[in-house]
Structures are given as C-alpha cells and as structure tokens.
Amino acid sequence: MYNKDTMCYKTWNDIIISLPKKTVSWCCKTNLTEQQTKETTFDLDILNNKGIDFLFNHPILQKRKKELATGIRCADCHVCWESEDRSGESHRTLYTNHSVEFDYDTPATFIELELTNKCNLACVYCGPQLSSRWQKELKQRHPDTEDEIFHKVMDLLAEYFNTKLTNKPYINISLLGGEPFFTDHMYVFLEYLSKFHVKSEQEVTVTITTGMAFPEKKFTKFIELIERTPNIIYIMQLSGEAIDKRAELIRWGLNFETWDNNLDMFLTESARLKNLVIGFGCAHNALSLPYFKDFLVYINKKLAKHEYKSVVWFLINYIEDPQHLSISMLNNYHADAVTEQIEYMENEMTNLYKKDEYITMLRSLRNQILNANVTTEMKQNASDEFKRLENRRNISFKSEFPHFDELVK
C-alpha cells in the first residue's frame, strides 16, 4: 500500500532520457539538484557497466519512490507541492489514479527520449540546451547527441522492452527535441522498432512532438517510415497554443503559414493512414492562455474544412518554469477566459480523445490562476526577463498581448 497524499503515478511510470545532455530523470516536473544532475549523467562507460539499472533503477529514483510511497513530500517534487498548497491541484493530482496499485518494481511504460537539441525555433519558455537557435542567439554552444551514445541507449531500450515490458498491454515512447524532424536519429529510431518484440495483444504508441517548422521533404520521409510499420500507432503532438503573430512571438522563428500548411499535410495523411493520430501539444503559458479560445476555434475550423472524422487528441501540458511564463502570473479575471475555453470545448468540439481529462486540466489551470500569489519580486523578475527578450529580438510583446503590462507591473 502507499500514501495517496504523496503517491505519484509519473514517478513510477515515466522515464526521461536526454541524449544530448546525457542525463536520465523521472517526471518532467521534478527539479534535480546540481549534485543529483551529476549523479544522473551518463557516458558510454557507465551505460556499458550499469546497463538498464542506471536508467530504470537508479538510487535517486528508488529513494524518491520510497519517500512518496510512505507519505514524505520528496524535495525533488517541490513544484507539485507548491501548486497543491496554492490550489489543491498539481501535475501529480492530474495524473495519479489512486485506484491503481504499485510496488517498487513496477516498470515504467512511458519512455521519453530527447533526441537532439537541433531546432530552428527559440520558444520563449525553452532555452539553449534544447534549441540550437537559442544557442545562436545567446552565443552558447551545447553538444548534440553522439552516435555511440544514441546506439547504446537504443540497444538498452530494446533489452528493457524485451525483458521488462513483455506483459504490459500499453507502452508509449515519446520522441522530443529540439526538433525531432531535424535529426537523422528520429528516422533511425523508427528503424530500431523492428527489434522490439511487440506481441499482437500489445499496443505500442510513439508520440512525436514537433514545432511544425520543417520543410515538406522531411515530412515525406517520415510518412514512408510510418507506412512500413503499420503495427505501431504514431501520435503526433503538434506544438501550438496560439495563432498568427502571437504564435510567432511565443515560438520565435516560426512562420505561422508554414505551421498551417504542415497541419494540412498531417490531416490529409492521417485520413489515409490508420496508424497516424493527430494530437495537439499546447504549452499553456502566461502569454497565450487568455487567448487560447482563438486557437480552439482555428483548430475546429481546420478539422471541418478537411471533413476530418478521426479522433483528435489534446495532450496535457502547461508551463510552471520559467516562473515569468507560468500561468500563475495571470490576474484573477483571466479565469473567465478559461471558463469560456472550457465551455467551447465542451459544446463545440466533438471527437476529442479523453476530452474530460483535458477539461479537468483547464479547470486546474483556472484554479491556479484564482489562487495565485504573485509577489512584487516575481513581477520584477518577469519585467527583467521579458525586457531582455524584447531587446535581443527587437520585438514588443505588448503589441500582440494586450494583458502584457499586467505580467510585469
């Protein structure tokens, strides 16, 4: 048995392997200390000597599991504890089903791979470790994925899949960047899937997150691989939460016309291929959330134009770090905009997979806005951070986001 007040499904179920940074972590909302980061950083020798235990049975992970299971608020998870203290809800409460039983050896079935830091976008909430465009802007350099590390991790994942996951009915592998479409490693990984012994009764999905700023030739190559692996379900997490100029300011470097054209291509191919599922990854943040209904209306019109009949996913995501882009920076009255978004999704959007879960997340965001405690120090930090961005990029957020002054004053 475990303590329901601290138990976290994500700690047991998720693993995040960053190939460029050569690190492993568990749950995207946890913050490791500098020492913990050193302890979870690997090289080829470590992977050769410790194998899958280093990734899936690390001492830091075991300590966290023990604390959470026995009612201790693990320090790694302070982001969720702070959110729960403010609003009663967090990333942990959204995902943890207390009717599910765990033991210490329950294997992770959600495997997230950061494949590359190559990316032609510099999204406001991202940074140089996951974007080569950010690196260029800040005049920093972060090494990208080494081929030897990539192939060793692929071999370990094949071993893990074929030993620990043989009886698991649902397995999800998530591919992230940078921009996965800009690395050959994504295409090589899809070839590696043939080494995973997938049973007929197992459902294996590969979720791919893309900023949708890639050329058509990359898309064509990807579709060819999907056609060759019909037993794998591909769920696209098409990253976007705003439209037109707002989208271009949040996802710096984006041409929204390219995003729009790529969406057309995905919808067309998804209607043809049964194993290609369309989903949207909306990174809700302090700039975009008040206008999210515009994005929903845009998506609804696009689906209607294509006469799209298949189920569409909206995947849960929102920004808590960096703090100046957290939705908790918003004034209370913006909760009304979230209410409108919920009503629109409930009444106007059909054929959404697990719509109730996404609406639950929106309600959680609304509660976080209503219970936020924004200090003068937080406002000053936001002012400083946004000013640096505006000066470097020669842009104005206020021109497209009427509520911008609220975030910094």
C-alpha positions as CSV (number, residue, x, y, z in Angstrom):
1,M,0.0,0.0,0.0
2,Y,1.0,3.6,-0.4
3,N,0.1,7.0,0.8
4,K,-2.4,8.6,-1.5
5,D,-1.4,12.2,-0.4
6,T,2.1,11.8,-1.9
7,M,1.9,8.9,-4.3
8,C,2.8,9.9,-7.9
9,Y,2.0,7.9,-11.0
10,K,4.5,9.8,-13.1
11,T,7.5,8.8,-10.8
12,W,6.7,5.2,-11.4
13,N,5.6,5.3,-15.0
14,D,7.8,7.9,-16.6
15,I,11.5,8.0,-17.6
16,I,13.1,10.9,-19.5
17,I,16.4,10.2,-21.2
18,S,18.1,13.2,-22.7
19,L,20.6,12.1,-25.3
20,P,22.2,15.5,-26.0
21,K,22.7,16.2,-22.2
22,K,23.3,12.5,-21.4
23,T,21.1,12.6,-18.4
24,V,18.2,10.5,-17.1
25,S,15.3,11.8,-15.0
26,W,11.8,10.7,-14.0
27,C,8.7,13.0,-14.4
28,C,9.2,16.3,-16.3
29,K,8.1,18.5,-13.4
30,T,10.9,17.5,-11.0
31,N,13.9,19.6,-10.4
32,L,17.2,17.8,-9.6
33,T,20.0,19.5,-7.6
34,E,23.4,20.1,-9.1
35,Q,24.7,17.0,-7.3
36,Q,21.8,14.9,-8.4
37,T,22.3,16.0,-12.0
38,K,25.9,14.9,-11.8
39,E,24.8,11.5,-10.4
40,T,22.3,11.0,-13.2
41,T,24.6,12.0,-16.0
42,F,26.0,9.1,-18.0
43,D,28.7,8.3,-20.6
44,L,29.4,5.2,-22.6
45,D,31.4,3.5,-19.9
46,I,28.5,4.0,-17.3
47,L,26.0,2.6,-19.8
48,N,28.2,-0.4,-20.6
49,N,28.9,-1.2,-16.9
50,K,25.5,-0.5,-15.3
51,G,23.1,-1.0,-18.3
52,I,19.4,-0.6,-17.8
53,D,19.7,-0.4,-14.0
54,F,21.3,3.0,-14.3
55,L,18.3,4.3,-16.3
56,F,15.4,2.4,-14.7
57,N,16.6,1.5,-11.2
58,H,18.8,4.5,-10.2
59,P,19.3,5.1,-6.5
60,I,17.8,8.6,-6.8
61,L,14.6,7.1,-8.3
62,Q,14.5,4.4,-5.6
63,K,14.8,7.0,-2.8
64,R,12.0,9.1,-4.3
65,K,9.7,6.1,-4.6
66,K,10.3,5.1,-1.0
67,E,9.6,8.7,0.2
68,L,6.4,9.2,-1.9
69,A,5.0,5.8,-1.0
70,T,5.4,6.4,2.7
71,G,3.9,9.9,2.8
72,I,7.1,12.0,2.6
73,R,7.0,15.1,0.4
74,C,10.1,14.4,-1.6
75,A,12.2,17.5,-2.2
76,D,12.5,16.6,-5.9
77,C,8.8,17.2,-6.4
78,H,8.5,20.7,-4.8
79,V,6.9,22.2,-8.0
80,C,3.8,20.0,-7.4
81,W,3.7,20.5,-3.6
82,E,3.8,24.3,-4.1
83,S,1.0,24.0,-6.7
84,E,-1.1,21.8,-4.4
85,D,-0.6,24.2,-1.5
86,R,-1.9,27.1,-3.7
87,S,-4.8,25.4,-5.4
88,G,-5.1,21.8,-4.2
89,E,-4.1,20.5,-7.6
90,S,-0.9,19.8,-9.5
91,H,0.6,17.7,-12.2
92,R,0.7,14.9,-9.7
93,T,-3.0,15.0,-8.9
94,L,-3.9,15.3,-12.6
95,Y,-2.2,12.0,-13.4
96,T,-2.4,9.9,-10.3
97,N,-5.2,7.4,-10.2
98,H,-5.3,6.2,-6.6
99,S,-7.1,3.0,-7.5
100,V,-4.0,1.8,-9.3
101,E,-1.7,-0.4,-7.2
102,F,2.1,0.0,-7.4
103,D,5.1,-1.8,-6.0
104,Y,8.7,-0.6,-6.1
105,D,9.5,-2.7,-9.2
106,T,6.5,-1.6,-11.3
107,P,8.2,-0.9,-14.7
108,A,7.9,2.5,-16.5
109,T,5.8,2.2,-19.6
110,F,6.2,5.8,-20.7
111,I,9.7,6.4,-22.2
112,E,10.6,9.9,-23.2
113,L,13.6,10.5,-25.4
114,E,15.1,13.9,-26.1
115,L,16.8,13.0,-29.4
116,T,18.5,16.3,-30.3
117,N,19.0,19.9,-29.5
118,K,18.8,21.0,-33.1
119,C,15.8,23.3,-33.5
120,N,15.1,26.3,-35.7
121,L,12.7,27.8,-33.1
122,A,13.6,29.7,-29.9
123,C,10.3,29.4,-28.0
124,V,10.1,31.8,-25.1
125,Y,9.9,29.1,-22.4
126,C,12.7,27.0,-23.9
127,G,16.5,27.5,-23.8
128,P,19.9,26.7,-25.3
129,Q,20.1,23.2,-24.0
130,L,17.1,22.2,-26.2
131,S,17.4,24.6,-29.1
132,S,20.3,25.4,-31.4
133,R,18.5,28.7,-32.3
134,W,18.6,29.7,-28.7
135,Q,22.3,28.8,-28.7
136,K,23.0,31.0,-31.6
137,E,21.0,33.9,-30.0
138,L,22.9,33.6,-26.7
139,K,26.2,32.7,-28.4
140,Q,26.4,29.5,-26.4
141,R,27.2,26.0,-27.7
142,H,25.8,22.8,-26.3
143,P,27.0,19.5,-27.9
144,D,24.4,17.5,-29.7
145,T,23.8,13.7,-29.4
146,E,26.7,11.4,-30.0
147,D,26.1,8.5,-32.4
148,E,27.7,6.0,-29.9
149,I,25.5,7.1,-27.1
150,F,22.4,7.0,-29.3
151,H,23.0,3.4,-30.4
152,K,23.9,2.2,-26.9
153,V,20.7,3.7,-25.5
154,M,18.7,2.1,-28.3
155,D,20.2,-1.3,-27.5
156,L,19.4,-0.9,-23.8
157,L,15.8,0.2,-24.6
158,A,15.4,-2.9,-26.8
159,E,16.7,-5.0,-23.9
160,Y,14.3,-3.3,-21.4
161,F,11.3,-3.7,-23.8
162,N,12.0,-7.4,-24.4
163,T,12.5,-8.3,-20.7
164,K,10.5,-5.9,-18.6
165,L,7.6,-4.9,-20.8
166,T,6.6,-8.2,-22.4
167,N,3.4,-8.4,-20.4
168,K,2.5,-4.7,-20.5
169,P,-0.6,-4.0,-22.7
170,Y,0.2,-0.3,-23.3
171,I,3.6,1.2,-24.0
172,N,4.2,4.7,-25.1
173,I,7.5,6.1,-26.4
174,S,7.7,9.9,-26.7
175,L,10.2,11.5,-29.1
176,L,11.3,15.1,-28.4
177,G,13.9,17.5,-29.4
178,G,14.9,20.2,-30.1
179,E,13.0,19.3,-33.3
180,P,12.9,15.6,-34.0
181,F,12.4,16.2,-37.7
182,F,15.8,17.8,-37.9
183,T,17.8,14.8,-36.7
184,D,18.5,11.5,-38.6
185,H,18.3,9.8,-35.2
186,M,14.5,10.0,-35.3
187,Y,14.4,8.1,-38.5
188,V,17.0,5.6,-37.3
189,F,14.9,5.1,-34.1
190,L,11.9,4.2,-36.1
191,E,14.0,1.5,-37.8
192,Y,15.0,0.3,-34.3
193,L,11.4,-0.5,-33.6
194,S,11.8,-3.7,-35.5
195,K,14.0,-5.0,-32.7
196,F,11.2,-4.5,-30.2
197,H,9.3,-7.8,-29.9
198,V,5.7,-6.4,-30.0
199,K,3.1,-9.0,-29.2
200,S,-0.2,-9.0,-31.1
201,E,-2.1,-8.1,-27.9
202,Q,0.2,-5.1,-27.1
203,E,-0.5,-1.6,-28.1
204,V,2.7,0.4,-28.7
205,T,2.5,4.1,-29.5
206,V,5.1,6.5,-30.5
207,T,4.3,10.1,-29.6
208,I,6.3,12.7,-31.6
209,T,6.4,16.3,-30.6
210,T,7.2,18.8,-33.4
211,G,7.2,22.6,-33.7
212,M,5.9,22.2,-37.2
213,A,8.5,24.4,-38.8
214,F,10.1,21.8,-41.0
215,P,10.2,21.5,-44.8
216,E,8.0,19.2,-46.8
217,K,10.8,16.8,-47.7
218,K,11.2,15.9,-44.0
219,F,7.5,15.1,-43.8
220,T,7.7,12.8,-46.9
221,K,10.5,10.7,-45.4
222,F,8.6,10.4,-42.2
223,I,5.4,9.2,-43.9
224,E,7.3,6.5,-45.7
225,L,8.5,5.0,-42.4
226,I,5.0,5.1,-40.9
227,E,3.7,3.1,-43.9
228,R,6.4,0.5,-43.2
229,T,5.4,0.0,-39.5
230,P,1.7,-0.4,-39.5
231,N,1.7,-2.2,-36.1
232,I,2.9,0.9,-34.4
233,I,0.5,3.8,-33.6
234,Y,2.0,7.2,-34.2
235,I,0.5,10.1,-32.1
236,M,1.6,13.5,-33.3
237,Q,1.9,16.2,-30.7
238,L,1.7,19.2,-32.9
239,S,3.1,22.0,-30.7
240,G,1.0,25.2,-30.7
241,E,-1.3,27.2,-28.4
242,A,-1.7,30.4,-30.3
243,I,-2.3,31.6,-33.9
244,D,-0.8,34.1,-36.3
245,K,1.6,36.8,-34.9
246,R,1.0,35.6,-31.3
247,A,2.3,32.2,-32.2
248,E,5.3,33.7,-33.9
249,L,6.3,35.7,-30.9
250,I,5.9,32.8,-28.5
251,R,7.6,30.3,-30.8
252,W,10.3,32.7,-32.1
253,G,11.4,31.8,-35.6
254,L,8.1,30.3,-36.6
255,N,6.3,31.3,-39.8
256,F,2.7,30.5,-38.9
257,E,1.9,30.0,-42.6
258,T,4.3,27.0,-42.5
259,W,2.7,25.7,-39.4
260,D,-0.7,26.0,-41.0
261,N,0.5,24.2,-44.2
262,N,2.1,21.4,-42.3
263,L,-1.1,20.9,-40.3
264,D,-2.9,20.4,-43.7
265,M,-0.4,17.8,-44.7
266,F,-0.8,15.9,-41.4
267,L,-4.6,15.9,-41.6
268,T,-4.5,14.7,-45.2
269,E,-2.2,11.8,-44.4
270,S,-3.9,10.9,-41.1
271,A,-7.2,10.5,-43.0
272,R,-5.3,7.9,-45.2
273,L,-3.2,6.1,-42.6
274,K,-5.0,4.4,-39.8
275,N,-1.9,4.4,-37.5
276,L,-1.3,8.2,-37.7
277,V,-3.1,10.0,-35.0
278,I,-3.4,13.8,-34.8
279,G,-2.8,15.5,-31.4
280,F,-2.0,19.0,-30.2
281,G,0.5,19.9,-27.6
282,C,-0.5,23.2,-26.2
283,A,2.2,24.6,-23.8
284,H,-0.2,26.9,-21.9
285,N,1.7,29.9,-20.6
286,A,1.1,33.4,-19.2
287,L,1.2,35.0,-22.7
288,S,-1.1,32.6,-24.5
289,L,-3.7,31.3,-22.1
290,P,-6.1,34.3,-22.2
291,Y,-6.4,33.8,-26.0
292,F,-6.5,30.0,-26.2
293,K,-10.1,30.0,-27.4
294,D,-8.8,31.6,-30.7
295,F,-6.6,28.5,-31.1
296,L,-9.5,26.1,-30.4
297,V,-11.8,27.9,-33.0
298,Y,-9.0,27.8,-35.5
299,I,-8.5,24.0,-35.0
300,N,-12.2,23.4,-35.2
301,K,-12.5,25.2,-38.5
302,K,-9.5,23.4,-39.9
303,L,-11.0,20.0,-38.9
304,A,-14.3,21.0,-40.5
305,K,-12.5,22.1,-43.7
306,H,-10.8,18.7,-44.0
307,E,-14.0,16.9,-43.1
308,Y,-11.8,15.1,-40.6
309,K,-13.6,12.2,-38.9
310,S,-10.9,10.5,-36.8
311,V,-10.4,11.1,-33.1
312,V,-8.1,14.1,-32.2
313,W,-6.0,14.3,-29.1
314,F,-5.2,17.3,-26.9
315,L,-2.2,16.4,-24.8
316,I,-1.9,17.9,-21.3
317,N,0.9,20.4,-20.9
318,Y,1.4,23.8,-19.2
319,I,4.3,25.9,-18.1
320,E,5.4,26.3,-14.5
321,D,9.1,27.0,-15.1
322,P,10.4,29.6,-16.1
323,Q,8.3,31.4,-13.5
324,H,7.6,34.5,-15.5
325,L,5.8,32.4,-18.1
326,S,3.8,30.4,-15.6
327,I,0.0,30.7,-15.8
328,S,0.1,31.6,-12.1
329,M,1.3,35.0,-13.2
330,L,-2.1,35.9,-14.6
331,N,-4.6,38.2,-12.8
332,N,-7.7,36.6,-11.4
333,Y,-10.1,37.9,-14.1
334,H,-8.4,35.7,-16.7
335,A,-10.1,32.8,-15.1
336,D,-13.2,33.9,-17.0
337,A,-11.3,33.3,-20.3
338,V,-10.5,29.8,-19.2
339,T,-14.2,29.2,-18.4
340,E,-15.1,30.3,-22.0
341,Q,-12.5,27.9,-23.3
342,I,-13.9,25.0,-21.2
343,E,-17.5,25.8,-22.5
344,Y,-16.3,26.0,-26.1
345,M,-14.5,22.7,-25.8
346,E,-17.5,21.0,-24.1
347,N,-20.1,22.3,-26.5
348,E,-18.4,22.9,-29.9
349,M,-15.6,20.4,-30.2
350,T,-16.5,16.8,-30.9
351,N,-14.4,13.7,-31.5
352,L,-11.8,14.6,-28.9
353,Y,-10.0,11.7,-27.2
354,K,-10.4,11.9,-23.4
355,K,-11.9,15.4,-23.6
356,D,-12.9,15.2,-20.0
357,E,-9.3,14.8,-18.9
358,Y,-8.2,17.9,-20.8
359,I,-11.1,19.9,-19.4
360,T,-10.1,18.8,-16.0
361,M,-6.6,20.2,-16.7
362,L,-8.2,23.5,-17.8
363,R,-10.2,23.7,-14.6
364,S,-7.0,23.1,-12.7
365,L,-5.3,26.0,-14.5
366,R,-8.3,28.2,-13.7
367,N,-7.9,27.3,-10.0
368,Q,-4.3,28.0,-10.1
369,I,-5.0,31.5,-11.5
370,L,-7.6,32.1,-8.9
371,N,-5.3,31.0,-6.1
372,A,-2.1,32.6,-7.3
373,N,0.0,34.8,-5.1
374,V,2.1,37.0,-7.3
375,T,4.7,39.0,-5.4
376,T,6.5,42.2,-6.3
377,E,9.7,40.2,-6.7
378,M,8.0,37.9,-9.2
379,K,6.7,40.9,-11.2
380,Q,10.2,42.5,-11.2
381,N,11.7,39.2,-12.4
382,A,9.2,39.0,-15.2
383,S,9.9,42.5,-16.2
384,D,13.6,41.8,-16.4
385,E,13.2,38.6,-18.3
386,F,10.8,39.9,-20.9
387,K,12.8,43.1,-21.4
388,R,15.9,41.0,-22.2
389,L,14.0,39.1,-24.8
390,E,12.4,42.1,-26.3
391,N,15.8,43.9,-26.6
392,R,17.6,40.9,-28.1
393,R,14.9,40.1,-30.6
394,N,13.8,43.7,-31.3
395,I,10.1,42.9,-30.6
396,S,7.2,44.1,-28.5
397,F,5.0,41.6,-26.6
398,K,2.6,44.4,-25.7
399,S,1.8,44.9,-29.4
400,E,0.1,41.4,-29.6
401,F,-0.7,40.6,-26.0
402,P,-3.0,43.3,-24.5
403,H,-2.6,42.0,-21.0
404,F,1.2,42.1,-21.1
405,D,1.6,45.0,-18.8
406,E,-0.2,43.0,-16.1
407,L,2.6,40.5,-16.1
408,V,5.4,42.9,-15.4
409,K,3.9,45.7,-13.3
